[in-house]
Amino acid sequence: MAYGAAVQAGVLGAEEDIGDLMILDVNPLTLGIETYGGIMATLISRNTVIPTIKSGGFTTVKDNQQAIPIKVSSSLLFFCFLCYLVI
């Protein structure tokens, strides 16, 4: 980790002799939304290079529903009550 931080500092400080390095930012935790029953539906897996675009199709629980709350969570777990609520 210290080596990675030193390399990042060199890149940000515009050092000239850092070699052929490419630094990628990744998502450290899985991002998903809460579905019926409190289960997290994964949208963006951990270690995905960011920025990224993902989409998914979901349906409503009841017929003729006009609005739904969307809760975005981040975790390595599949139950939303054990996850960190992002939004």
Secondary structure, DSSP 8 states (H G I E B T S, - for coil): -HHHHHHHHHHHTT-S---S-----B-SSEEEEE-TTSBEEEEE-TT-BSS---------SSTT-------EEEESSSBGGGSEE--
